[in-house]
Amino acid sequence: MRIEESDVLVVGAGPSGLTTTALLARDGISMIAVNRYPGTAHTPRAHITNQRAMEVFRDLGIEEKVLARALPADQMGNNVWATSVAGRELARSHAWGTGPDRAGDYAKSSPCSMTNIGQHDLEPILRDRALELGADLRFNTELVAISQDADRVEAEVVDHTTGEHYLIRAAYAVGADGGRSVVASQLGFPFEGETGLGSAVNVWIEADLTEHRAHRPGALFFTIQPGRDFWLGAGTFVTVRPWTEFVLIVVYDPATEQIDLSHDALIERAHKVIGDDSVEVTIKDVSEWQLNHVVALEYRKGRAFVIGDAAHRHPPANGLGSNTSVQDGYNLAWKLSLVVRGLADDSLLDSYHDERQPVGRQVVDRALASVGLAGSIPPVFGVGAGQSDEEGHAALDTFFSDSDEGRERRAALDQAIAANDHHFNANGVELGQRYMSAAAVTDGQQQPAYDRDAELFYHQTTWPGAYLPHQWLAREGRRVSTLDLAGGGVFTLLTGIGGEAWAKAAVAVSAELGIEIRTAVVGRGQEIDDPYGSWRTASEIEENGALLVRPDRYIGWRAPTLTPDPTASLRAALGSIVNR
């Protein structure tokens, strides 16, 4: 059997696998990525793309391409609940940071905006970028078996185009192969949680709903009809193309209901939730899935890692799935890059589990809790399982009535929608992860406390283990984010006026360790100007102090002020991160 050698094998080419592949290719790492399918995703599936994922795409140079294919943030924000798309509107709420009370928080958090892009549109952009960067990306190539020993991983794959079986031997393997991960199952990754909490059907349709949607644009539209109160009501519309292409999601309890998946039955169901039988509906695809609440207890086993859905499986609430998956890859890729190039000790890779497994646990818990919040809304209107249409519409009349019950229900709705901010405006969950690991070197300061709800609000800090705060700066008079100074697969040292000795230290330590360190002096009147004076405060250090920013834009170490021997200080900090 033919044998191929590589430093890294990536299994799977979804958002996590393609992100990891592109980043490794950018660093010139010898790698092979395999995917069992003939191409990228052929259905929209995941769609909400948050600011942190967009920042990763910005680092990869594809932000503008993603935006060009996406529903922009200003078209995402109206969550509507109605008896049907053409029917009686029941409520609206602002989502994804578009409301007047949250727009400023989101704008301050990132140079990037949220967006809504179907997975079938996103993955080709990531694939093309990976190929541009030189990735060895093989579709129609399925992992059959995988094993490992102390020295390597060995994978048997089959090329479905030719039928050939061959072996790939690699120093490390990344399991990005989804919820039925072969890597996770064959290498014994342990999981905890529950599966089968509900069943769902995605019906991808074309239907011109411009008349009913253009004046209240949004990524999501919820229909509430008599007799269906299971989590999301009668059906949820996800916008794919405004306002003519959607995914209709129907969630149901298989213990009490079965969905007729025949073409005629699905057309009838679509017409019912649209509320207008004259609208022409074309079904493009139908897929079934389950609601799960599962996370890997270990993200690393020996020379193998799990990322994305191979590591965490949860409902789509909060739009955290592909976003978390992309960030898994962003965390792992730079560490693999340094280790396979001999610039860091293998123990650096332990920090992937230490940093991302708590995030995975947070995300699966948050998503399940948000499903419960979404499910709290239909009963407020008096809609319940087993109702007749007459009973359901009478309950809705009561909701809007001048009666004690009507007033109580309307007050309950206000409370339910406010609680759903943790579902639809959870900026802290989206951006606020702080890491605790050996790859974030403490400066002895306590982690700063949260002064507002940590899930709703993002709290910027330069505490080691936190993400580099975004602030607007100027270079040659043009606006640039602090985030644009970092990334690119290298470490960055940020300092200010009086900190020029840090720049010299960076040159010396970079030469000594062979690890590239980019340097930027930021301050009023400097090449990187702080014209608003905002970075001076946000940096949380003196002007002559320093921040060492990792390739994933997380703070690896900071010096509050200039030390007596900056070269020794920087050498010790970077040496500690890479364990050299």
N, C-alpha and C positions, 0 to 999 in steps of 0.2 A: 504494500500500500504506500502510495506517495506520501512524503512528509514535508511539510513547510514549517519554517521557523519564524518566530516573530517575538518582539518584546511584549506586546499586549494583544490579546484577543478580546474584541468586543462582540457580544452576542446580542443581537437585536438592534433595530434601526428605527425606533420610535423617537420621541423628543429627547429622552435621556441618552439613548445610545448614539444618536446623531450628534448631539451636543458634545458628548465625550469624544467621539470620533473626530469631529472637526477641530477640537482643541488639541488633541494629541497630534493630529496632522500638522497643525500650525507650528507646533514645537519640533517637528521633524522626527517624531518618534516612529520607530518601526512597529506597525500595527496592522492587524487585519480585522475588519468588521464583517460579520455575516448576518444575514437576515433570511428567514425561511420563505418569506413572501417575495413575489416577483418585483415588487416596487414599494413605494411609500403608501401610507394610509389612503384608502380609496373612499372613506366616509369622513364626515366632519368630526365626530367624536368630541374630544376635548376642544374647548374654544376660548374660555376666558383666559386672557394672558395678562398677568399682573406686571407691575413696574419692575420688580426684581428680575423676572425672566426677560423683560425687554432690555434691561441693563446688560444682561449676558449677551443678548443678540446685538446690542450696541458694541460690545467688546469684540464680537465676531465680525463686525462690519456689515450686518444684515438688517439693522433696525429699520432703515427706510424701505427695504423690500418687504418686510413684514407689514409695515404700516400701509403700504400701497395695496396689499391684498386684504386688509382687515376692515372691519367696522370700527371707526375711530371712537375714542372715548366719549366725545360729545354726542354720539348717537347710541350709546350703550345704556344710558342712565335711568330710563323710565321702566320700573317694574310695574306692570299692570295686572290687576286681578279683575276678571270679568266673567260673565256667564258664558260667553263665547267671544271670539275676536270681533264679530259684528254685533254682539249682544250688549247687555246691560253692564256698564262699567261699575265695579264695586269699590275699587281703591287703587291708589298709586303710591309708589314710594321712590325716593331717589336711591340709586345704587352706584357702586363702584366709584365712590368719591366725586360724583357729579353734582350732588346737592349743594346748596349755598352754605350749609353748615360744615361741610367736609371738603369742599373743593380746595380750599387753602391748605389743608393738611396734606392732601395728595400732591399738590403743586410744590410744596416745600420739601417733600420727601425724596424727590427723584427728578432728574432731567428728562425722564421718560414718562410717557403716559400709558395708562392701561389701554388695552385694545381687545377686540374680539375677533379671533381668527380660527377657522376650523382646522383641525389637525391635517386634513387632506390638502390644505393650502400651505400650512406651516412646514410640514416635513419636506416637501420638495425644495424649499428655500434652504433648509439646513443641509439636505443632501447635496445640493449644488455647491454650497459653500465648502462642505467637507471635501468634495471632489476637486474644487479649485485649489484647495490647500494641499492636495496630494494624497488624500486618503485612499487606502485600498479597501473599497467598499463592495461587498459581494452579495447581491440579491439572489433569490432562488437557491440559497445555500443554507441548509438546515443542520443545526447541531443535533447529532444522534446520541452521542455519549460524551461524557467529560469526567476526568479524574485528575487528581493532583498528588504530588509527593513533595518532599521538602525542597526540590530544586526547580520544578516546573509544573505547568498545567498541560495536559494532553487532551485534545478534543478530536473526536471523529465527526466529520461533517459529510453531507452528501450534496453534490451539485445536482439539483433537479433538472437542469437543462441538459446535462450530459449523462446523468445517472452515476457518475464517478463518486466513490467514497475515498476520502483521503484524510490524513491526520494533520492537525495544526498543533505545534508545540510552542508554548509561549511562557514567558516568565510570569505573567499575570493574566487573569481573565476577569472581565467585567460582565456580569449578568444583567443585561438590560432587556431581557426577553419576556417582560410582561407578567401578567397575573398567573400564568401557568408556566412559570420559569423552569426550564430544564436545568439550568445552572443551579438554582436554589434547591430543587428537589434531589438532583443526583449528588450534589455535594453536601447535602444534609444541613442546610440553613434552617434553624428553628424559627417558628412563628407562633404568635399568640393572637387570639381574637376570635371573632365570629364571622361566619359566612352565611349567605342565603337569608339575609335580613329582609329582603324584598326582591321582587323581580321587576324588570323593566324592559320595555321595547322602544327602540329608536326607529321612527319612521321618517326617512328623509324625503321631503316632498318639495315640489315646485307648485306654487300657488300665488297668484298676484293679489296680495293683501295691502297694497299701497294705500287704498282708500281708508283702511282701518288702522294702519300702523304708522304712516309717515308723520302724522301730527303728534304722535306720542312714541317716539323712537326708543328702542331699548333692546338689550341683548336677550331678555327673557319676557315672556307673556304667559300668565297663569290663568287657566280656565277652571272655574268652579261651577259644578252642575249638581243637581239633586242626585243623591244616591251614591256619590263617590267622594270619600273624604280621606282616602289613604295617602298620606304624606303630601302629595302635590296636586290633589284634586283630580279633575277629569283629564288633564293633559297640560303639558308645558311646551310652549313654542320657543325654540332657540333660533335666533336669527343667524342664517348662513350668508345670504345676500339680501340686502335691504331692497325692497320688501317683498321679494318674490321667491325666496328659497329659505326653507326652515327645516329643522329637525323637531318633530313632534315626539315628546317623551311621555310615555304612559307608564306609571309605576303602579304596581298592584301586589296584593297579597295572594300568592298562589294557593294558599290554603282555602281561600274563599272565592277566588275569581280566576278564570282562565281567559286569555286573550285570543280571539279568532284572528289568525294571521293571514287569512286569505285576502286576495287583492280587493274583492268587493267589500269585505267587512272593514278593511282598513280605510278604504275610500269613504265608506259610510261614517266611520268614526271621525275621520278628518273633517268631513262636512259638518258633523254635529258640533265639534269644538270650534270650527270656523264660524258656524252659525249662518251660513249662506250656501245652499246647495247649488247655486248657479256658478260658483267659483270653480273653475277648472283645476283639478288636482292631479298631478302626476307623481307617482311614487318612484323614487330613484333607488331606494335601498331600504331594507328592513333588517335590523339586528337586535338580538336579545342579550341581556346582561343581568347580573345580580348585584345587589348592594351588599358590600362586605365591610368589615371593620377589623383589619388584620395588619400587623406590622412585624417585620423580622426582628427577632431578639438580638441577632448578630448581623452586622452589615459586612463583616469581613470574616472569612474562614480560610486561613492559610494564605494562599496566593489568589484567592477569588473574592470578588466583591459583588454585592447586589445593589442596584440603583433603580430608581423609578418604580413602576408598578411591580417589579420583581421584589421590591423591598417593602412597599406600603400599598394597601388596597383599601379603598374607602369610597363612599358616595361622592358624586361630583359637586356637592354643596361647597360653597366658598370658592369654587373654581381653583382648587389647590393642587389637582392631580398633576397635570403636565408641568405646571410652574415649579412644584417641588421636585419633579423629576429632572428638569433642566438644571436646577440648582444643585442636585446631587452630583450631576456630571461636572459642573463647574468647580465643585469642591474637590472631587477626586482626581480630575485630569492633571492639574498642575503638580499634585503630589506624585502621581505615577511618573510624570515627565521627569521630575528631579531624581526619583529613585532609579529609574532605568538608565539614566545618564550618569549614574554614580555620584551625583551631587548631594544626595541625601541618604540617610540610613533607611532601611526598610521599615523601621519603627515609625517613621513619619506617617505611613499608611494606616497605622492604628488610629490616628486622629480622624480619619474618615468616619469610622464607626462612632467614635466619641462625640463628634460634632453633629453628624447627620441623623443618627438613630433617635436621639431625643426630638429632633424636628419631625421625623416620621411619626413618632408616637403622638406628638402634639397635633399634627395634621389629621391623622385618622380620628382622633378624639373630637377635634373641632368640627370636622365634616359630619360626623354622626350627630353631634349636638345640633348642628345647623339644620340637618334634615328634620329633627324634632321641632325646631323653631318654625320652619316652613310649614310643617304639618299642623301647627297650632292655628293657622289662619282659617282654613275652610270651616272648622266647627264654630268659629266666632259668628259666622253668618247664619248658623243654624242648619247648615248642610250636613247630612249624615248618611251613613250607609243604609241601604234598604228603603230609602224614601221614594215615593212617587214624585213625578214632576210637579204635581199640584202641591204636595206637601213642601217640597223644596222651594218653590217660588213663593209660597205663602210665608215661609221662614225669611226669605229675602225681603219681602214686603214689611215684615215685622222689624227687621234690622233697620230699615229706613224710616220707620214710623215714629210718630210723636207719642211714644209710650215709654213706660219705665223700662220694659224689656229692651226696646230699641235703643234707649240711651245707654243702658248697661252694655249692650253688645257693641255699640260704637266706641264706648270707652275701652272695652276689652280689645277691640281692633287696634286702637291707637297704641295700646301697650304691646300688643303682639308685633306690630310693625316696628316699633322702637326696639324691641328685643331682637328683631331680625337684622338690626345693624351689625350684630356679631356675625351675621351670615353674609351680608352684602356690602358692608363698609368696614371690614376688619383689617384696616391698614397695618395694625401692629402684627397680626398674624402673617400678613403678606410679606412684611419687610423686617420685622423686629427680632429675628432669631439672633441670639448671642451664644457663642461657642465657649465651652470650657474644655480645654485639652492641652496637651503638651505643645501644640503648634500655635498657641496664643500665650505669650510669656507675660506673666503678671508683672505689674509695676508696684505691687503692694497696696494699691488702692482698692477699696471695696467696689463691687459692681454698683453703679448708681441705681438708686431706687426709682421706680416708676411713679410719676406724680399724677398719671391718668390711667384709665383702663388699658392694660398692656395688650389686649387683643384688639381693641378699637383704634388705638393711637400708637404711632411709631415714635419711639423715643430715641433720638440721635445721641450718640456718644462715641468717643474715641477710646473707651475702655478696651484693653486688649481682649479680643474675642468678639467685638462688635464690628458691624459693617461701617466702612468709611462714610461719614456723613456727606450728603450732597449739599454743596453751596455753590452759588454762581460766582465765578472769577472772570478775569479778562486776560487774554493773551493777544498781543498786537491789536488791542482795542476790541477784539471780538469775544463774545461771551463763551465761556467754557466751564464745564462742571468740574468740581474736584474729582469726580469719578473718572473723568477723561484723562486725568493725570496718572491713573493707575490701571492695572490690568495688562492686557497684551501678553500674558504668560510670564511676566517678570515681577520681581519685587520693586517697590517704589519707596523711596525715602523722602518724606515731606518735612521741610523745615521752613524757617522764616528769617527775618532780618536778624543778623547776629549769629545765625546758625551755619555760616558758610563752612565751618570746620567739619560739620556733618557730611557735606558734599565730598570733602577730601577723604573722610573716613570711608565713605561708600566706595570710592574708587579703590582704596587699599583693600578693603574686605572683599570686594567683588573679585579682584585679582587673586587674592589669597585663596578664596573658596571656590572660585570658578563659577559663581552664581551672579547673574546680571542683576545689578541694582540701579534702577533709574532714579535720578534725583531731581527734585523741584523745590526751588526756594519761592515761597509764597508770601506776599506782603505788599503793603502799599508802595507803589513806585517800582516794584520789582518786575522782572520779565513776566512772571505770573502775578498779576496785580490782584489785590483784594479790594476792589473799588468800593464795595458796599460795607467793608469792615466786618462782614458776617463770619468769615473764616476765622478771624482773630478770636472770636468767642466760641465758635463751634469746635475748634481744634482742641480746646480744654488743656492746652499746654502754653508755656511761655513762647514768645517769638523765636527764641534761640533753642527751643526744645526740638524734638524730632518724633515723627511717627513712621514706623516701618509697616508698610502696607503689603500684604501678601498678594500673590497673583489673582486671587479670587476677591480682591478688594476688601478683605477683612483685616482689621488691625492685628498685626502679629506682635507688636511691642511698641512701647512709647517711652520717651525720656521727657519728663516735664520741663527740663531745662538743660542747658549745655553741661555735659559732664567734664571732669578734668581730663579724661582720656577718651574722647568720642570713638576712636578706632577700636579700643578695647571693649567699650560698651556695646558697639554695634556688632563686633565680632562675636561676643558672648551671646547676644540676643539672637542673631541669625543662626549661629552654631547650635543654640538650644532648639530652635524651631526645626532645623533639619537633622538634629541629633548628631552633629559632628563636633 
